[in-house]
Each structure stands twice: as C-alpha cells, then as structure tokens.
Amino acid sequence: MRRSCGVPLVAQALALVLCLPSLSAQTADQLAQEAANPIADLVSLPIQNNTDFGLGSFDRARNVLNFQPVVPLAEGKFITRTIFPFVRIPDTSAESGTLTSGLGDVSLTAFYVPGQGAVMWGVGPIAEVPTGGSSRGSEKWSVGPAAVVLRQQGQWTLGLLANNVFSIAGDEARADVNRGLLQYFIVRQLGNGWYVNSAPIITVNWEASQDGWLVPFGGGAGKVFFFGKLPINAQVGAYANVVKPDFGPDWQFRVQLQTLFPTPGG
C-alpha cells in the first residue's frame, strides 16, 4: 500500500499538490494503468463532457458536463465517487433554443474495497439527491446498491460496474424512480501513456412501459501526459445507441480530462 504525505485525510487532496515533485517515480504508463481502474487508491478529479446527438424530430443535441471527484479513504478501503452533472436540455420542439440548463441530480457512490491487486472488487451504496428540480431531475430521493469487479493483467483491464436506484422519498406527484446502470470497461495499454478503451454506459428504466433500454456501442482512445509535474489523463470516445427509446439520442460524443493525484511513494 502506498504511503501518504503524513497529513490528515481531510487535507490529503490539497497536500498531494505540494508533493508533486516526488511523483516522477511513476511513469505515464503506470498512471494510465491506475487511471483505468475506477477503484484504485488514487485521488482524481475527472471532468467528463457527454454530448448526445439526434434528439427529436429536429435532431437536437443535449449536453451533460460531469464533475466527478474520486477520493479514497481509510488507505484505499473505501472509494467515494460523487457526480455533479451540469445539464443543458434543448427545446426539441424547435430547431433552436434551450429548454433548461443547470445542475442536475447529484449522485454519490461509496465502494468498500477489501484489497488492491490484479483482481479487485467493491460493493456499497449509491444515493441520488434531487438537486435538478422539476426540469432537470426526478424530484425524488433515491438509493440503491452498487458493485464493481475488475481484472488487470499485462496491458489489459477488464471490468464491470453496476448499480440500481429506487426512490424512497420526494414529490409524490412525480413518477417513482427504479433505474439501473451497467457499464463494462475494456482498456488496452499501448505504451508511452497511450491506450484504447470501450466503456459504454447501458441504462434501463424499469418503470417505463416500453423502450426503457439505452444500449450504446463504441470506443475511444486516450493518453496520460504531464502538465509540468501534474499528471493528466485525456480521452475521447464515440458511442452509437444500438438500442434506444423512440425519443432517445442516436449517438454520443465523450471527452474527458482527468487530473491525477497519485500518492507519493507509489
């Protein structure tokens, strides 16, 4: 297990910035391998932008910018991931115009991870907070289980992440929430920090009477590089929705920049 800089956990993310000169021991290849693991003992600040194309009869585009900090606690035994989505929803009844934009529903996942190694797994709760209001969210408080399992061998990372949330409180006039998510991820390291990957996000609305599934297929590529002493993981990808609701988007373009804060001595 890697050692920290000797500061309280509350201040660890900030203290790691001060420790950056000692990160040279970790190469871009090593960091790319760690970045491929969603439950690695690694503080990171990903900013992921997803643009969905082909909505409605006017082929409008919806944009979701996710700020999703990942923070390990208790020496990597617990991995927390919070997603703050900033949403822009177009007016699909017209060729231009925005229906609403702003913060959507925030979600928090906390995985218990018994150990770090080639084969890893984590389980824990996921909770959604109705911060999106009536136009960008469910107006429901929702909770449920989450799990992840992965294997890293050689240049490959293979894994599966799943969760399901159920509404437990909120506006009684709004529809109940019963929604599942399944994401498989396949990463192949190419060397010098480069990699190719596929990580589609499959979702299902169990409350929908029909057409509740969204099943994308595609992939992308990325690279870990250093901005001065600071490691950055950049990637792009495109996913076609091979199964979707009638009103669902045709495809998605994804861009992500992830700042990495590996523990010195790792």
Secondary structure by P-SEA (a helix, b strand, c coil): ccccccccccaaaaaaaaaccccccccaaaaaaaaacccccbbbbbbbbbbbccccccbbbbbbbbbbbbbbcccccbbbbbbbbbccccccccccccccccccbbbbbbbbcccccccbbbbbbbbbccccccccccccbbbbbbbcccccccccccccccbbbbbccccccbbbbbbbbbbbbbbbbcccccbbbbbbbbbbccccccccbbbbbbccbbbbbbcccbbbbbbcbbbbccccccccccbbbbbbbbbbbccccc
